[in-house]
């Protein structure tokens, strides 16, 4: 008997905020497939450009053909996962593509991983310093990579590693499709992984699966080596809080610590996993 088509959901949000950890946990469930950033987002963007006014082919491709081609990207790329009931595709640009994604997959949900932006910058800076003999592709020239100030400022630009997904997430958070969005804070995920994951399952409408938080596996050394930033996607075996002091100068840390807009629950219908003041400890709150 032919297996029914899988449900598609999406993992997005900020870099260094737990998306690889979340995928590593979700893939423990034999019904699920999840992984690090896939190329589907890049294929999606490339096809959209071919549909646009700048392309000679745009005028001859109908709306229905466009939708079939874009939906076909997912079914073709994940054809070897036909036995899975749920597929999570990870890409930081998905928050900027909600109108198209939810038209193609009306039941889809987007899980956006977030973290205080100062700690995101600290995490990237820590990896940069751990690879002192590599010239990472994160920076284009010496002007961008010279000091921690130039590196963080570069990463924060609206078209770069942190600034682009931050802007896309803010767009989605206040946009008309925010109800399909769940924000998962990295600090809560590592501190209380089972409680957070149960709320993720509740948001997705999926039956609970007992996960192993003591033995988590994920690494992508070839991908990280090509980027010139070893360890970018390596997940520690045990989910736990690792306390440390920041590498950023105090003024820089303070500047970027103010950018967690998701702490403001006004004017958004997005779901956010927050700490609560009662005995439940965590709840999934729709703003």
C-alpha positions as CSV (number, residue, x, y, z in Angstrom):
1,X,0.0,0.0,0.0
2,X,1.4,3.4,-1.0
3,X,2.4,5.6,1.9
4,X,0.6,8.9,2.2
5,X,2.4,12.2,1.6
6,X,4.4,13.5,4.6
7,X,3.4,16.6,6.5
8,X,5.9,19.5,6.1
9,X,6.9,21.8,8.9
10,X,9.8,24.2,9.0
11,X,12.6,25.1,11.4
12,X,14.0,28.7,11.2
13,X,15.1,31.6,13.4
14,X,18.5,32.9,14.5
15,X,21.8,31.1,14.0
16,X,23.5,29.6,17.1
17,X,20.1,29.4,18.8
18,X,19.4,25.6,19.0
19,X,18.0,24.7,15.5
20,X,20.6,21.9,15.0
21,X,20.0,20.7,18.6
22,X,16.2,20.8,18.0
23,X,16.6,18.9,14.7
24,X,18.9,16.3,16.4
25,X,16.2,15.7,19.0
26,X,13.3,15.6,16.6
27,X,15.0,13.0,14.4
28,X,15.1,10.6,17.3
29,X,11.4,10.1,16.6
30,X,11.3,7.4,13.8
31,X,8.2,9.1,12.3
32,X,10.2,12.4,11.8
33,X,12.9,13.6,9.5
34,X,14.9,16.7,10.5
35,X,18.4,18.0,9.9
36,X,20.6,21.1,9.5
37,X,20.0,23.7,6.9
38,X,19.0,22.1,3.6
39,X,19.5,23.5,0.1
40,X,15.7,23.5,-0.5
41,X,15.5,27.2,0.6
42,X,18.2,28.2,-2.0
43,X,16.4,26.2,-4.7
44,X,13.1,27.9,-3.7
45,X,14.6,31.4,-4.0
46,X,16.3,30.6,-7.4
47,X,12.9,29.4,-8.8
48,X,11.1,32.5,-7.6
49,X,13.7,34.6,-9.5
50,X,12.9,32.6,-12.6
51,X,9.2,33.5,-12.2
52,X,9.9,37.2,-11.8
53,X,9.8,40.1,-14.2
54,X,13.5,40.0,-14.7
55,X,13.3,36.5,-16.2
56,X,12.2,35.9,-19.8
57,X,10.3,32.9,-18.6
58,X,8.3,34.6,-15.9
59,X,5.3,35.7,-18.2
60,X,4.8,32.1,-19.6
61,X,4.7,30.3,-16.2
62,X,1.2,30.3,-14.8
63,X,0.4,30.7,-11.1
64,X,-0.6,27.0,-10.8
65,X,2.6,25.9,-12.5
66,X,4.6,28.1,-10.1
67,X,2.9,26.4,-7.1
68,X,3.4,22.9,-8.5
69,X,7.1,23.6,-9.2
70,X,7.7,25.0,-5.8
71,X,5.8,22.2,-4.0
72,X,7.6,19.7,-6.2
73,X,11.0,20.9,-4.8
74,X,10.0,19.5,-1.4
75,X,8.5,16.2,-2.6
76,X,11.4,15.6,-4.9
77,X,14.2,16.5,-2.5
78,X,12.6,14.4,0.3
79,X,11.5,11.5,-1.9
80,X,13.9,9.1,-0.1
81,X,12.2,9.9,3.2
82,X,8.9,8.5,2.0
83,X,8.5,6.4,5.1
84,X,8.4,9.4,7.4
85,X,5.1,11.0,8.5
86,X,6.6,14.4,9.2
87,X,9.5,16.3,7.6
88,X,11.1,19.4,9.0
89,X,13.1,21.5,6.6
90,X,15.5,23.9,8.2
91,X,16.4,27.2,6.7
92,X,16.8,30.7,8.2
93,X,15.0,32.3,5.3
94,X,11.7,30.5,5.8
95,X,10.5,33.2,8.2
96,X,10.6,35.6,5.2
97,X,8.7,33.2,3.0
98,X,5.6,32.5,5.1
99,X,3.0,33.8,2.6
100,X,4.2,31.3,-0.1
101,X,5.0,28.4,2.4
102,X,1.5,28.6,4.0
103,X,-0.2,28.8,0.6
104,X,1.7,25.7,-0.5
105,X,1.3,23.9,2.8
106,X,-1.7,25.4,4.7
107,X,-1.2,23.2,7.8
108,X,2.5,23.8,8.1
109,X,4.0,25.2,11.3
110,X,7.3,27.1,11.6
111,X,9.4,26.6,14.7
112,X,11.8,29.6,15.1
113,X,14.7,29.2,17.4
114,X,15.7,32.3,19.3
115,X,18.4,33.5,21.7
116,X,19.5,36.7,23.2
117,X,21.3,38.3,20.2
118,X,24.4,39.2,22.3
119,X,24.9,35.5,23.1
120,X,24.4,34.6,19.4
121,X,27.2,37.0,18.6
122,X,29.3,35.6,21.5
123,X,28.8,32.1,20.2
124,X,29.9,32.9,16.7
125,X,32.9,34.9,18.0
126,X,33.9,32.0,20.2
127,X,33.9,29.7,17.1
128,X,35.9,32.3,15.1
129,X,38.6,32.4,17.8
130,X,38.7,28.7,18.1
131,X,39.7,28.5,14.4
132,X,42.6,31.1,14.3
133,X,44.3,29.5,11.3
134,X,41.2,29.5,9.1
135,X,39.9,32.4,6.9
136,X,36.1,31.8,7.3
137,X,33.7,32.7,4.5
138,X,31.6,34.6,7.0
139,X,33.7,37.8,6.2
140,X,34.6,39.2,2.8
141,X,37.8,41.0,3.6
142,X,40.1,42.2,6.4
143,X,38.0,45.3,7.1
144,X,35.2,43.0,8.2
145,X,37.2,40.5,10.1
146,X,39.9,42.6,11.8
147,X,38.4,43.1,15.3
148,X,35.5,41.8,17.3
149,X,33.7,45.2,16.7
150,X,34.0,44.9,12.9
151,X,33.0,41.2,13.0
152,X,29.9,41.7,15.0
153,X,28.9,44.8,13.1
154,X,29.2,42.8,9.8
155,X,27.2,39.9,11.1
156,X,24.4,42.3,12.2
157,X,23.9,43.8,8.7
158,X,20.5,43.1,7.2
159,X,21.8,40.8,4.6
160,X,24.3,38.8,6.7
161,X,24.4,35.8,9.0
162,X,22.6,37.3,12.0
163,X,20.9,40.4,10.6
164,X,19.0,38.7,7.8
165,X,17.3,36.0,9.9
166,X,16.7,38.5,12.7
167,X,14.9,40.8,10.3
168,X,13.0,37.9,8.7
169,X,11.9,36.7,12.1
170,X,10.7,40.1,13.1
171,X,8.8,40.4,9.9
172,X,7.1,37.0,10.6
173,X,6.5,37.7,14.3
174,X,4.4,40.8,13.5
175,X,3.0,39.6,10.2
176,X,-0.4,38.2,9.3
177,X,0.8,34.5,9.5
178,X,2.2,34.8,13.0
179,X,-0.3,32.2,14.3
180,X,1.7,29.5,12.5
181,X,4.9,30.5,14.3
182,X,6.3,29.1,17.5
183,X,9.4,30.7,19.1
184,X,11.6,28.4,21.1
185,X,14.2,30.1,23.3
186,X,17.6,28.3,23.4
187,X,18.1,28.9,27.1
188,X,14.8,27.2,27.9
189,X,15.5,24.3,25.5
190,X,18.8,23.4,27.1
191,X,17.5,24.0,30.7
192,X,14.2,22.0,30.4
193,X,14.4,20.1,27.1
194,X,11.5,17.7,27.8
195,X,9.1,20.4,28.9
196,X,9.9,22.5,25.8
197,X,9.7,19.5,23.4
198,X,6.3,18.5,24.8
199,X,5.1,22.0,24.0
200,X,6.5,21.7,20.5
201,X,4.6,18.5,20.0
202,X,1.5,20.1,21.3
203,X,1.9,23.0,18.9
204,X,2.4,20.5,16.0
205,X,-0.6,18.3,17.1
206,X,1.7,15.2,17.2
207,X,1.6,12.4,19.7
208,X,4.4,12.5,22.3
209,X,7.6,10.4,21.8
210,X,10.0,9.6,24.6
211,X,13.3,11.3,23.7
212,X,16.7,10.6,25.0
213,X,18.3,13.9,26.3
214,X,21.4,12.1,27.5
215,X,22.6,10.8,24.1
216,X,22.0,13.3,21.3
217,X,24.0,13.0,18.1
218,X,24.6,15.5,15.3
219,X,27.7,16.7,13.4
220,X,28.4,18.0,9.9
221,X,32.3,18.4,9.8
222,X,32.5,18.5,6.0
223,X,30.0,21.4,5.8
224,X,31.6,23.3,8.6
225,X,35.1,22.8,7.2
226,X,34.0,24.2,3.8
227,X,32.7,27.3,5.6
228,X,36.0,27.6,7.5
229,X,34.3,27.4,10.9
230,X,34.8,23.9,12.5
231,X,32.2,23.0,15.1
232,X,29.4,25.1,13.8
233,X,26.9,22.2,13.7
234,X,28.3,19.9,16.3
235,X,25.8,19.1,19.1
236,X,27.0,18.0,22.5
237,X,25.8,14.5,23.5
238,X,23.9,15.7,26.6
239,X,21.4,18.5,26.6
240,X,22.5,20.7,29.5
241,X,23.2,24.3,30.4
242,X,26.8,25.4,29.9
243,X,27.4,28.6,31.9
244,X,30.2,30.9,30.7
245,X,31.2,34.5,30.6
246,X,31.0,36.4,27.4
247,X,34.0,37.1,25.1
248,X,32.4,40.3,23.9
249,X,33.5,43.7,25.4
250,X,30.8,45.0,27.8
251,X,29.6,47.8,25.5
252,X,29.2,45.5,22.6
253,X,27.3,42.9,24.6
254,X,25.0,45.5,26.1
255,X,24.2,46.9,22.6
256,X,23.1,43.6,21.2
257,X,21.4,42.3,24.3
258,X,18.6,44.8,23.6
259,X,17.4,43.2,20.4
260,X,15.2,40.4,21.7
261,X,11.9,41.9,20.4
262,X,10.0,38.6,21.1
263,X,10.0,39.5,24.8
264,X,7.3,42.1,24.0
265,X,4.0,40.2,23.7
266,X,2.1,43.1,22.2
267,X,0.9,43.3,18.6
268,X,1.8,39.7,17.6
269,X,-0.2,36.5,17.4
270,X,2.8,34.3,17.4
271,X,3.2,31.5,19.9
272,X,6.1,31.8,22.3
273,X,7.4,29.3,24.9
274,X,7.9,31.4,28.0
275,X,8.6,30.8,31.7
276,X,5.5,31.3,33.9
277,X,5.0,32.4,37.4
278,X,3.0,29.3,38.4
279,X,3.9,25.7,39.1
280,X,3.7,24.7,35.4
281,X,7.1,26.3,34.9
282,X,6.7,26.6,31.1
283,X,3.8,27.4,28.9
284,X,3.1,27.9,25.2
285,X,1.6,31.4,25.1
286,X,-0.1,33.0,22.1
287,X,0.6,36.7,22.5
